[in-house]
Amino acid sequence: MGESDGRRGEGGEELALAVARVLTLLDASRQSLAALSVAVRLAERQGAELVALYVEDQDLLHTAAFPFASEIGAQSGLVRRLTAPSVEASLARQAERVAQALELAVAGRRLQHSLRISRGRVVAEALSLATPGDLMLLGKAGLTGHFGARLGTTSLGLILSAPCPVVVWDDEGTPAAPGPLRVLVDPASGDAPAVPTPLSALFDGTEPIPRSDAASLTRRLAVCRGGALLLHRDELRGLLAEDPDWLSRLALPVVVVP
């Protein structure tokens, strides 16, 4: 995460960090495009390079090798045989849509950007690209089904393993005014983690809320509108140990920092 003294401050004080790149994973879904919009805004504010990654899922290609592999049309409900040529064609169309979405998002902006297309597993490809000086943005329900009502273990592994902060963006009901970045504070001491400066630029200040168990925190956050929640990975691991689906239940963007 660039150079820092690693200290945690009180009341969500800012921690100055230099952002090398803003990374975002694209799959042309609504959720990943919402994350792309935020990534463009953040990269432009920070004067950082924007790197979009599209991963052609090798597991899907391997699945097409099975004679019983089929797909069901999302709208038609028709069952079609899944073949390697049809998967290749679908991946090529999606890559084209991703490239068009990126160019549309950066149109008219003086922003250094690139699109990287690779083939493999999403988590492995993303981790091979990310460095400690980056910021990564993900759409909560994107990544071609790796997210959903329940976060998949591979996608959650990316959130918990990336060497840089990860912003899990939820586009549902995102307001024009972003609202505060909520930080968990120790109820006894009032100590709160420092907020990386690039992330604070996305929100209207910080709002401390007491640390609590997963169920209590869910109830408190359920009435929040706008903004996001900042968690350190150890905090997230503790909440997931209480409720493995806890992160999926939130209707707010979540910022996870190492």
C-alpha positions in Angstrom: 0.0 0.0 0.0 2.8 2.4 -0.6 4.8 3.9 2.2 3.1 4.4 5.6 3.9 4.2 9.2 1.2 1.6 9.7 -0.4 3.4 12.6 -4.1 3.3 13.5 -5.5 6.6 14.5 -8.4 7.8 16.6 -11.7 8.8 15.0 -10.8 7.5 11.6 -7.9 9.9 10.9 -6.4 9.8 7.5 -3.3 7.8 6.5 -1.5 9.2 3.5 -0.9 6.5 0.9 0.3 6.7 -2.7 -1.8 4.7 -5.2 0.2 3.2 -8.1 -2.8 1.9 -10.0 -6.5 1.4 -9.6 -7.5 -2.1 -10.7 -11.0 -3.2 -11.6 -12.3 -6.6 -12.7 -14.7 -6.5 -15.5 -17.2 -9.0 -17.0 -19.7 -6.6 -18.6 -22.3 -7.2 -15.8 -24.2 -4.3 -14.3 -22.3 -4.7 -11.1 -18.8 -4.7 -12.6 -19.7 -1.6 -14.7 -20.8 0.2 -11.5 -17.4 -0.6 -10.0 -15.7 0.6 -13.2 -17.4 4.0 -12.9 -16.1 4.3 -9.3 -12.6 3.1 -10.4 -12.5 5.8 -13.2 -13.5 8.5 -10.7 -10.9 7.4 -8.2 -8.1 7.0 -10.7 -8.8 10.4 -12.1 -8.7 12.0 -8.7 -5.5 10.3 -7.7 -3.7 10.8 -11.0 -3.2 7.0 -11.1 -3.3 4.5 -13.9 -6.5 2.6 -14.4 -6.1 -1.1 -15.2 -9.2 -3.2 -16.1 -8.8 -7.0 -16.1 -11.1 -9.4 -17.9 -10.5 -13.1 -17.2 -11.7 -15.7 -19.7 -12.7 -18.4 -17.2 -10.8 -21.6 -18.1 -13.1 -23.6 -15.8 -16.0 -22.8 -18.2 -14.0 -24.0 -21.1 -13.1 -27.2 -19.3 -16.8 -27.7 -18.5 -17.7 -27.6 -22.2 -15.6 -30.8 -22.7 -18.1 -32.9 -20.9 -20.8 -34.5 -23.2 -23.6 -33.6 -20.8 -22.6 -29.9 -20.5 -25.6 -27.5 -21.2 -26.6 -24.0 -20.6 -30.0 -22.5 -20.0 -31.0 -19.2 -21.6 -31.6 -16.5 -18.9 -34.6 -15.1 -20.7 -35.8 -17.9 -23.0 -35.3 -20.8 -20.6 -34.1 -22.9 -23.6 -31.5 -25.6 -22.9 -28.6 -25.6 -25.3 -25.6 -27.9 -25.7 -22.5 -26.2 -24.3 -19.6 -26.7 -26.7 -16.1 -25.4 -26.8 -16.7 -23.3 -29.9 -19.8 -21.7 -28.4 -17.9 -20.9 -25.2 -15.0 -19.4 -27.2 -17.5 -17.2 -29.2 -19.3 -16.1 -26.0 -16.0 -15.2 -24.4 -14.9 -13.2 -27.4 -18.2 -11.3 -27.4 -17.9 -10.5 -23.8 -14.3 -9.3 -24.2 -15.6 -6.9 -26.9 -18.3 -5.6 -24.7 -15.8 -5.1 -21.9 -13.4 -3.2 -24.2 -16.3 -0.9 -25.3 -17.4 -0.3 -21.8 -13.9 0.7 -20.7 -13.6 3.2 -23.6 -17.0 4.7 -22.9 -16.2 5.1 -19.2 -12.9 7.0 -19.9 -14.1 9.0 -22.9 -13.2 12.7 -22.6 -10.9 12.1 -19.6 -7.2 12.4 -19.6 -6.6 9.2 -17.9 -3.9 6.6 -18.5 -5.7 3.3 -18.8 -5.4 -0.2 -20.2 -7.4 -3.4 -20.6 -5.7 -6.7 -19.8 -7.3 -9.9 -21.0 -6.1 -13.2 -19.7 -7.3 -16.8 -19.5 -7.3 -18.7 -16.3 -9.0 -18.6 -12.9 -10.2 -15.2 -11.7 -8.6 -15.2 -8.3 -5.2 -16.4 -9.5 -5.1 -14.0 -12.4 -6.1 -11.0 -10.3 -3.6 -11.9 -7.6 -0.8 -12.2 -10.2 -1.6 -8.6 -11.3 -2.2 -6.8 -8.0 0.6 -5.2 -5.9 0.6 -3.6 -2.5 0.5 -0.2 -4.0 -2.7 -0.8 -5.9 -6.4 -0.3 -5.1 -8.8 -3.0 -6.4 -12.5 -2.5 -7.1 -15.0 -5.3 -7.5 -18.7 -5.4 -8.3 -20.5 -7.2 -5.5 -22.6 -9.5 -7.8 -20.4 -9.5 -10.8 -17.4 -11.6 -11.9 -19.6 -13.9 -14.0 -21.4 -15.5 -11.1 -18.5 -15.8 -8.7 -20.5 -13.3 -6.6 -24.1 -13.6 -5.9 -26.6 -13.9 -3.0 -23.9 -15.9 -1.4 -20.3 -14.9 -2.0 -18.3 -17.8 -3.5 -15.3 -19.1 -1.7 -13.0 -18.2 -4.6 -14.2 -14.6 -4.7 -14.1 -14.3 -0.9 -10.5 -15.7 -1.2 -9.6 -12.7 -3.4 -11.0 -10.2 -1.0 -9.1 -11.8 1.9 -5.9 -12.4 0.0 -5.2 -9.4 -2.2 -2.1 -7.5 -1.2 -3.9 -4.2 -1.5 -7.2 -2.6 -0.3 -10.3 -4.1 -2.0 -13.5 -2.1 -2.5 -16.5 -4.3 -3.0 -19.0 -2.0 -4.6 -22.7 -2.6 -4.4 -24.6 -0.6 -7.0 -28.1 -1.1 -5.6 -29.5 2.2 -4.5 -26.1 4.0 -4.7 -27.0 7.7 -4.1 -25.6 10.7 -5.8 -24.2 11.9 -2.4 -22.0 9.0 -1.4 -22.4 9.4 2.4 -19.8 8.7 5.1 -17.2 5.9 5.4 -18.1 4.0 8.5 -15.3 2.8 10.7 -15.5 0.4 13.6 -14.3 1.8 16.9 -13.4 0.1 20.2 -16.4 0.8 22.5 -14.0 1.2 25.5 -11.2 3.3 24.1 -12.8 4.8 21.0 -9.8 3.9 18.9 -10.5 3.6 15.2 -8.4 2.5 12.2 -6.7 5.1 10.0 -8.5 5.7 6.7 -6.3 5.6 3.6 -6.5 9.1 2.0 -7.5 7.8 -1.5 -10.5 6.0 -0.1 -11.6 9.0 2.0 -11.9 10.9 -1.2 -14.8 8.7 -2.3 -16.9 9.5 0.8 -18.3 12.4 2.9 -16.1 12.1 5.9 -16.1 9.2 8.4 -18.6 8.0 10.9 -17.4 5.9 13.8 -19.6 3.0 14.9 -18.9 0.6 17.8 -17.5 -2.8 17.1 -20.0 -5.5 17.9 -21.0 -9.0 17.0 -22.0 -9.9 13.4 -25.8 -9.9 14.1 -25.8 -6.6 15.9 -23.6 -5.0 13.3 -25.9 -6.2 10.5 -29.0 -4.7 12.2 -27.2 -1.4 12.7 -26.0 -1.2 9.1 -29.4 -2.2 7.7 -30.7 1.3 8.4 -27.7 3.1 6.9 -28.1 4.8 3.5 -25.2 5.7 1.3 -21.5 5.6 2.2 -19.7 2.4 2.9 -18.1 0.3 5.7 -14.3 0.1 6.3 -13.0 -3.2 7.7 -9.6 -4.6 8.3 -9.2 -8.2 7.1 -8.9 -9.5 10.7 -12.2 -7.8 11.5 -13.8 -9.3 8.4 -12.5 -12.8 9.3 -13.9 -12.5 12.8 -17.4 -11.5 11.4 -17.3 -14.3 8.9 -16.4 -16.8 11.6 -19.7 -15.9 13.3 -21.7 -15.8 10.1 -20.2 -17.1 6.8 -22.8 -15.2 4.8 -22.4 -11.9 6.7 -20.7 -10.0 3.8 -23.4 -11.1 1.4 -26.2 -9.7 3.6 -24.9 -6.1 3.5 -26.5 -3.6 1.2 -23.5 -1.2 1.5 -20.2 -1.1 -0.3 -17.4 -2.6 1.8 -13.8 -1.4 1.9 -11.4 -4.2 3.0 -7.9 -3.2 3.9 -5.0 -5.5 4.9 
